[in-house]
Amino acid sequence: MLKNLLYLHGFRSSPHSYKAQYLRELFAARYPSVQWCCPQLSPSPLAAAELMLELTHEWNASCSAVIGSSLGGFYADWLSRQRGFKCVLINPACDPARDLSRYIGTQTTWHNPAESFYFREAYLAELKSLYPTDTASTLEHKLLMASTGDEVLDWQEMVRTHSSAKHYIIEGSDHGVSDFDAHVGVLIDFLDL
């Protein structure tokens, strides 16, 4: 039975994202016994990884899970490898050092454009230090939710990278999965709720 759930947001995103808020409200209403955790992640990948490990250090793998979207999906995959948690990857970044190399400099956040942060070139090396040592994930307790209409990342790369995961392909939609409510049942079933 699921007791702990960590949600990891994407690059330039926050705990105020649509999916994070939707899931927070869903779990509060339908699964109040599940401890929900959705931290604001540092732009530094190593600082983000340290926070994830700190937040989950007492969580038992048999009753804990992690969900991540975009860059958060990359982090969720990494954390699952460290902790043995079940994980759900929603349009995950597969090679974030490559994809984020064009974002060096000052960035604004999606949910509050008045907030900004500086994305350092050194963060690309930090991301690479979190890459798996094998070329494709071998964890079987993983669900990949990939949108064929993702305008930011290549859904076919997601499928190749996470070849051993259970695949749920969303025809159309977009990177943020704006119709997430129509697909959340697959996530709930995977988490055995």
Secondary structure, 3 states (H helix, E strand, C coil): CCCEEEEECCCCCCCCCHHHHHHHHHHHHHCCCCEEECCCCCCCHHHHHHHHHHHCCCCCHHHEEEEEECHHHHHHHHHHHHHCCEEEEECCCCCHHHHHHHHCEEEECCCCCCCEEEECCHHHHHHHHCCCCCCCCCCCCEEEEEECCCCCCCHHHHHHHCCCCEEEEECCCCCCCCCHHHCHHHHHHHCCC
